[in-house]
Amino acid sequence: MDLGTFSVSLSVKDLATSRDFYEKLGFTVFHDASEQDYLILRNGECTLGLFQGMFEGNILTFNPGWDHDAQELDDFEDVREIQDGLRAAGVELLNEADPNSSGPENIMLTDPDGNDLMLHNRYAPYE
């Protein structure tokens, strides 16, 4: 099972304050969507999403279909396929993808310690 590229999605109280803090740690803005209350920052291959008012808690995020530079991959395991494998393994999902849909989709689950994980692909694999 290939979960794709990894990032951490942080729920922040003040986007500008958090941006300033992480820029002092050497992160730079990779994608600026501050008008929509989020930013994606990079430091080397480390990706960090800052999200103000979009969700509670922090989320471990995996993006099947993207490489480390957020470039679309031609061949990848879609979240619907991953969902089938997780179900078969007995993993409980908080949010499921519609197996009859195509295109962008996500699934959510929680690890045994209460950490939320999101698997989100923005593209469907090529047929």
N, C-alpha and C positions, 0 to 999 in steps of 0.2 A: 504494500500500500504506500503510494507516494503522496504525501500531504502537500507538497509544493513548498514554495518559499515561505519563510517564517518572519513574523513581526510581532511586536507587543502593542496592543491598543490600550492606551491609558485614558481613563475618564478624568478630566482635569476641571478644576474650579474656574480658572481664568486662563484662557488660551494664550494671551500675550505674555503673562507672567511665566507660564510653563515654557513657552518658546524661548524666552530670554534665558531661563535656567539651563535648558538643554543645549542652547547655542554656546553657552559658557563651557559646556562639557565637550565641545567640538562637533556637535551635530549641526547640519545645514538643512535648509528646507529643500525637500525633494519635490513636493507637490503642495502648493499653497491654495487651500480652499477655506481660508479663514472667514470669508464671507458666508460660508456654510458651517462655520464653527468647528473646522478640523484642519489639521496640518499633518503631513507625512514628512518626517525628518530622517536623515541618513547620517551615519558615521561609519565609513568603510562599508562593510556588507551588513551592518546592523541597521534595521529599519524600526522606527518607532512612530506610532500614530498617536496624536494628541486630539482628543475629542471632548468638546465642551457641551454638556447637557444632552448628549445623545444616548447614553446608557449609564448604568451604575456599575461600579467595580471595574476591574481591569480584565482584558480578554487576551488570551494567547491566540493569535490569528495565523492561519495557514491559507495560502493562496495557490491551489492547484491551477495550473495553466499559465503561471507567470514564472519567469526566471528572477534572479536577484536584482535585476535592473528594471523590473516591472514591465518586461517585454513579453508579449504573448508567445506561448509555446505552441508548436503545431501538433504535438502529441502529448497528452497528459490524461491522468485519471480524473474523470469528472466527479463532482461531489455526489452525484446520484449513484455512481458505482461504489464510491467509498462508503456511502450510506448503507448500501446493500451488504457490504463486508462487515461493517460495524454491527448491523442488526444480526447477521449470522453469528457473530461472536458474542451476542448477548449484551451489547452496549446500549444503554438507554439514551435516547436523544431528546433534547429539550425542544428542538425545532427541526423539522424534517423538510427535505426538498420534495417537491411534487415529482414523482418518478416519471410522469407523463409530460413534463415540461421540457423545454430546451432553453439554452441561453443562460444568463447569469442566475445563480442560485446559491444558497448557503444552508449549512446545517450547524446546529449548536449542541454541545454536550458539556457535562461537568465532570471533572476528575474526582477521585475519592476524597480529595482535600477541599473541594468546593471551588476550584479554579475553573472558570468558564473557558471553553475552547470554541472557536468559530472556524469552520472551513468554508471558504468563500471563493468560488471561481466566477470571474467576470465574463468568461467566454465558454461556450460549449466546444468540446473537441471537434476537430474536423473529421468528417466522415470519409 
